[in-house]
Amino acid sequence: MCSLFRTSSIGMGGQSFELAENPIFDGADRSFCFLLPETMPVDESLITPGKTVCVTGAGGYIASWIIKLLLERGYTVKGTVRNPDDPKNTHLRELEGAKERLILCKADLQDYDALKEAIDGCDGVFHTASPVTDDPEEMVEPAVNGAKFVINAAAETKVKRVVITSSIGAVYMDPNRDPEAVVDESCWSDLEFCKNTKNWYCYGKMVAEQAAWETAEEKGVDLVVLNPVLVLGPPLQPTINASLFHVLKYLTGSAKTYANLTQAYVDVRDVALAHVLVYEAPSASGRYLLAESALHRGEVVEILAKLFPEYPLPTKCKDEKNPRAKPYKFTNQKIKDLGLEFTSTKQSLYDTVKSLQEKGHLPPPPPPSTSQESSQNGIKIES
């Protein structure tokens, strides 16, 4: 069931993976509590042919930014959520254009009929919803079924293009790959390796993507897939997900050391824009790797320490015996060819921390004795 929200304004104050702390790129959000406006039935006159799209998992980190961009471009958006009346979706209702063109639909990944109802009448679908867990029972089958259901529903309702958010976890996890080889869209993870190391998140993302490709070919659906690395950048939702905790743990002092690992990063705003670009570009096809840079964890901590020296950032590596891990090589040229210009990881880290401060997840820095601003590589920093 779908509802169009009428709202009033509400203010709101190469790479190595850790197997014990698997990289997770999006996640379910906890919620703050707000009073909810009433919901109203869908105004069918808002469903404009060619300008109406569906976004699954609408309240998520990446999906929220996709919806923001789509609304700014004049689309009507039907976003699927488990409960349209849940206060965790408040941030969506506050987006510009949401009052007129955002329709929240109650749908679960495992409910085909509900997904089909949400997708019906849409020109395109952005499938971002996915379990985020290393529990194989909760990750693998729901992710695969969700991907198949979306493709099948798109085929039945004559959707022109489906864009799916996959993951670097479906690309990189292969211990036999030459460390000097360039990772690109042709690369796939090793399923047996993921299975043997119990990395069920990456396993689930890979088999779900494979199922999507197979179903799309069978049903004749135009499918494009995006494979982002670890996503940073300011959240629109008021809650913390796993990728944001990747930064937060260093700032709060909960992480006393940093791991001898490298990680590739990309800004959430770039990920959202990439989704819209591949949807709108007739020439877009296949997979698109979304990565701006690969950094050692020590480099990340060093950047944060320079930008925010008032926080208790770790200064030692957990593994000081072995040489510093080297980042893997990758190419992001394919998405650049569609016009995407990446935000630097340094800027993304700065914007992430400022957003965490504004949302109350981090204490603000102490007031300076003298107020001044300096510019460091294009980033304004208060000292």
HELIX and SHEET records of a PDB file:
HELIX    1   1 GLU A   44  LEU A   46  5                                   3    
HELIX    2   2 TYR A   61  GLU A   72  1                                  12    
HELIX    3   3 PRO A   87  ASN A   89  5                                   3    
HELIX    4   4 THR A   90  ARG A   93  1                                   4    
HELIX    5   5 ALA A   98  ARG A  101  1                                   4    
HELIX    6   6 TYR A  112  ILE A  119  1                                   8    
HELIX    7   7 PRO A  136  GLU A  156  1                                  21    
HELIX    8   8 ILE A  168  ALA A  170  5                                   3    
HELIX    9   9 LEU A  191  ASN A  196  1                                   6    
HELIX   10  10 TRP A  200  LYS A  219  1                                  20    
HELIX   11  11 ALA A  242  THR A  252  1                                  11    
HELIX   12  12 VAL A  268  GLU A  280  1                                  13    
HELIX   13  13 ARG A  297  LEU A  307  1                                  11    
HELIX   14  14 GLN A  333  LYS A  336  1                                   4    
HELIX   15  15 THR A  345  GLU A  358  1                                  14    
SHEET    1   A 9 THR A  39  PRO A  41  0                                        
SHEET    2   A 9 CYS A   2  PHE A   5 -1                                        
SHEET    3   A 9 LEU A 102  LYS A 106 -1                                        
SHEET    4   A 9 THR A  76  VAL A  81  1                                        
SHEET    5   A 9 THR A  52  THR A  56  1                                        
SHEET    6   A 9 GLY A 124  HIS A 127  1                                        
SHEET    7   A 9 ARG A 161  THR A 165  1                                        
SHEET    8   A 9 LEU A 223  PRO A 228  1                                        
SHEET    9   A 9 GLY A 286  LEU A 290  1                                        
SHEET    1   B 2 VAL A 182  VAL A 183  0                                        
SHEET    2   B 2 LYS A 329  PHE A 330  1                                        
SHEET    1   C 3 LEU A 230  LEU A 232  0                                        
SHEET    2   C 3 THR A 262  ASP A 267  1                                        
SHEET    3   C 3 SER A 293  HIS A 296 -1                                        
SHEET    1   D 2 GLU A 373  GLN A 376  0                                        
SHEET    2   D 2 ILE A 379  GLU A 382 -1                                        
END                                                                             
